């Protein structure tokens, strides 16, 4: 399947971030080449970081998720894998991109959403045009990642997640998030936090662009697919 929609939505977001804040401090800090290191060889559970042009999502195997830690994943009972993204509620769900949404998302704390996708087959097959990093983590660190994701859900008075409608592609849904989006907590900063929760010491400081996030995370995992080689 071709998943260009998510990248299109985040292109404007990252463009504004880059122009306003990153140009003076990030020139020379990022590059197109991802170099992986030898960290994270612990056998146990596998997680993936999937780059969608301008933002990244976290993908895990559904059967690895402890039911008591992240029960909301059971809304996708037939999915072999789940991919989770996070971002500004209005901007992420917008069907028409407007500059005003991007400016509001950057300068005002706004409500955020989780975007959860259920799919089967391999991660590389489902996202054939994405850079994908694979990480091996312990069972305990994997459960910590699941707790991090679960805490991102806003819940109603009965403790249930709050669905907001269909997602961007495939079997996907938006859910209200308990966290706010702002300039220093963007989609890529959130993804860096998810990796840290999994025991991978990826800094979120100025991790505004997906290139910067992928380059930082690469030293702790293995590049299993390069978008440049699949296009």
Beta strands, then each sheet from edge to edge (+ up, - down):
strand 1: 45-51
strand 2: 56-61
strand 3: 81-88
strand 4: 110-119
strand 5: 132-137
strand 6: 163-166
strand 7: 171-181
strand 8: 222-225
sheet 1: 6+ 7- 4+ 3- 2+ 1- 5+ 8-
end
